[in-house]
Amino acid sequence: MSSKVRKTIIAGNWKMHKTVAEAQALAEAVLQGVAKELAGEALPDIILCPTYVSLPAVLNVVNAPDGKTANKQNCFVGAQNMEHRDSGAFTGEIAPGMLTHLGVTHVILGHSERRQFFGETNQGVNLKTKAALAHKLVPIVCVGETLDEREGGLTDQVIRRQVAAAVEDLSAEEVAKIVVAYEPVWAIGTGKNCESPEANRVCKMIRSTINELYGTSVADGIPVLYGGSVKGSTIDEQMAQSDIDGALVGGASLKAEEFLPIIKGGAKRLKLMATKA
Ligand code: PGA
């Protein structure tokens, strides 16, 4: 199986930005831009991940029946986190079923900001990955090394451990449904890109880790995204790599005019894959 069978995914992680009204306006601008500038083209999966409070508004835009947002079948809404338990006395948390009830289809798990500022562990990410799959949410599992780990030559070891921990005790059928995002912590929000060949090498290693655990047919189908200061000016080179199947975008997803060129980069990858097929 070659990379041509894998989905191309462009996800926007809006982090703790935008009021509900602003999130709605951004979603409208992105979808209208896609309808206008990419009319008739094969599109990557576009996943918009606003804050919890903006999820209903963004879902309304994505599901709007007014025809302004053509190609919306490729557009999905994701949460940035969730609790793994179904309900209970967990003040401030959001359960998986609450997300699916709204129409949310994806969830970012284990983002480095969750690990760094909110104490998320590999074990916690594993519990959340299992819960997401049990609720038919697509988990976008984030992994990545810190600058210290990279400089200490620990990148591969850290990434392998994070990937293996996230999928522990999952069946092959379950693992086949996940998306992994390689996000070197030192490249997030810093303007520093991980060089594309190196990002590709790590994405390949993520796939080979899954291959060792679950075999080629599972590993070859899993989309592995790159994240960390992705911009319109970097996306073409990133999308030309063999093992980078898309992007998880923070800062550049907050303005439609900056996010659209990245979506176009995803569309170009689809064309490239089609010519290689
Ligand atoms: P960035 O963030 O694009 O602003 O670097 C990426 C992310 O944190 O997912």
Boltz pocket constraint, residues with backbone or C-beta under 6 A from the ligand:
constraints:
  - pocket:
      binder: B
      contacts: [[A, 13], [A, 183], [A, 187], [A, 188], [A, 189], [A, 190], [A, 191], [A, 227], [A, 228], [A, 229], [A, 230], [A, 248], [A, 249], [A, 250], [A, 251], [A, 252]]
      max_distance: 6.0
